[in-house]
Amino acid sequence: MAKHYSALGLASSPFANAIGVAHDNAPVQPVTLVRPHAARRAARFFVEKFPGTSMYAVKANPSPDLLQILWDSGITHYDVASIGEVRLVARTLPEATLCFMHPVKAEEAIAEAYFTHGVRTFSLDTMEELDKIVRATKAAEDLTLCVRIRVSSELSKLSLASKFGAGPGETKELLFAARQASDALGICFHVGSQAMSPDAYAQAMERVRLAIVEAAVTVDVIDVGGGFPSSYPGMEPPPLERYFDVIHRAFEALPISYSAELWAEPGRALCAEYSSLIVRVEQRRGDELYINDGAYGALFDAAHVGWRFPVELLRQPESRAKDMAFSFYGPTCDDMDHMAGPFMLPADVKAGDYIEVGMLGAYGCAMRTAFNGFGVDAVVEVSDMPMATLYDDVDEDAGRSNVVRLGARG
Ligand SMILES: Cc1ncc(COP(=O)(O)O)c(C=O)c1O
C-alpha cells in the first residue's frame, strides 16, 4: 500500500502518479485514506478502559488490514454476523475468538461456524433459533448462548429496536430454555448505533435486571452490544469514559454471579476514525456539487439516513472564501444518489477541487458497491490526524509521534 503524510499533499502532489491514479498528477477516481494509528488508538482505549471484554463488530469495517491492526492492539474477540465474516476472521486472525451474534442465522452457517471454525458463542432471540442452534451443533455441551433482549433506541441516532430482540413477555421462557441448552448463559442487547447518551445503557441494563429477576436463572455473561458513538458534525457525544462508568456501575448492581463477565461489541467507535475519502468535484451547480463518490460508494449513510460527515477543501493556498452550505450529488445516474448534508465548504468551491470527506471508517468504506462502474482506484495510508476524534486527550504520544503536520490539521 502506498503511504503519504496527509490528504492535502496527496490531492495535489506528483505523488498521485506513484499510486497510478492520474494522468495529470492528481487522482481521477476517489482515493480511500486509511489511518492505522487512529484505529490503534481507539483499540487501545477500549482494551485499557472498558471494564470487560471488547469484541469488534466486524460488519462496521471488515478490512483485513484493519482486523490485523485491532488484533495487534489487543482486540482478541470478534463479533461476526454471517458465515462470510466467520470465514474472513478465521482466515485473517486464526487465533481470534469469534462470537456469532446475529440472532437469525442459517442452520448451515451455525454448523460450519461450530464444527469448522470453533465458534462456541451464538446469540438468539426466539425459541426457533434456539432449536436451530441445538440441532446444528448436535446438542453441543460447550455453548455460550446469549439471549438478545429488545431495548429502546430512543437515545441513539440509528434504531436497532424493531428487528431483533425478545420482548418482555418472551424473555423468561427463552432464558430458561437457553440455560438448559448452554454451558454459559448470556444476555445481550443493542441500544442502537451512535448512542448519544450513556443513559441508553443504564436503561437497557435495567431491562436486563428485570429479565434476570423474572426468569430467576444464573447468568454468566452480560453483553452490552455496540452503539458506542463517534464524533460527527452536529453529533458530539460525551466522553466514552462516561459510558464505561455507567455500564460498570449497572453491571456491578446486577443479580449475577461474582464471576460473570461483561462484554461489549463496539463497531463504529473502533473504526470510524480509520478512513476518509478524497473526492473530486466534477461540476458545480449553485449550492450543489457533483462529486465522484456517493450513495453507492462510501456515502451510503450520507444519502440514505442524512448522516453528516465532516468535509474539508483540499486546496493550497487555502481558500479565503467564507463557508457556505452545499449538498452533493454522487456519480451514478440515479436521483437517489444525493447527499443533502449540509456540507460546509468555502463558497468558491469549483469543478476540479478535491474534498476530503472524513470519518468514513465505520459503515462508509464497507458499504461500497461497483454500481455504474464507479469505485476507488487506490487506498493510501496517511499519518495525519482524523478530522474528528473521541480519543484526543488519550495516549498523546502514541497517536502523534509519527504525524507530519501539514495544513491546518495537526
Ligand atoms: C449485533 C451487533 N453488535 C454490534 C454492532 C455494532 O454497533 P455499533 O457500530 O453501533 O457499535 C451491531 C451493528 O449493527 C450489531 O448489529
The ligand as a Tripos MOL2 file, in Angstrom:
@<TRIPOS>MOLECULE
LIG
   16    16     1     0     0
SMALL
NO_CHARGES

@<TRIPOS>ATOM
      1 C1        -25.2590   -7.3450   16.9710 C.3       1 LIG1
      2 C2        -24.4880   -6.0960   16.7260 C.ar      1 LIG1
      3 N1        -23.4260   -5.8300   17.5010 N.ar      1 LIG1
      4 C3        -22.6610   -4.7270   17.3260 C.ar      1 LIG1
      5 C4        -22.9560   -3.8320   16.3300 C.ar      1 LIG1
      6 C5        -22.0630   -2.6340   16.1710 C.3       1 LIG1
      7 O1        -22.7520   -1.4830   16.5040 O.3       1 LIG1
      8 P1        -22.0220   -0.0660   16.5360 P.3       1 LIG1
      9 O2        -21.3130    0.0840   15.2600 O.co2     1 LIG1
     10 O3        -23.1390    0.8900   16.7420 O.co2     1 LIG1
     11 O4        -21.0790   -0.0860   17.6960 O.co2     1 LIG1
     12 C6        -24.0800   -4.0420   15.5070 C.ar      1 LIG1
     13 C7        -24.4290   -3.0780   14.4750 C.2       1 LIG1
     14 O5        -25.3890   -3.1730   13.7550 O.2       1 LIG1
     15 C8        -24.8720   -5.2060   15.7130 C.ar      1 LIG1
     16 O6        -25.9390   -5.4630   14.9480 O.3       1 LIG1
@<TRIPOS>BOND
     1     1     2 1
     2     2     3 ar
     3     2    15 ar
     4     3     4 ar
     5     4     5 ar
     6     5     6 1
     7     5    12 ar
     8     6     7 1
     9     7     8 1
    10     8     9 2
    11     8    10 1
    12     8    11 1
    13    12    13 1
    14    12    15 ar
    15    13    14 2
    16    15    16 1
@<TRIPOS>SUBSTRUCTURE
     1 LIG1         1 GROUP 0 **** ****
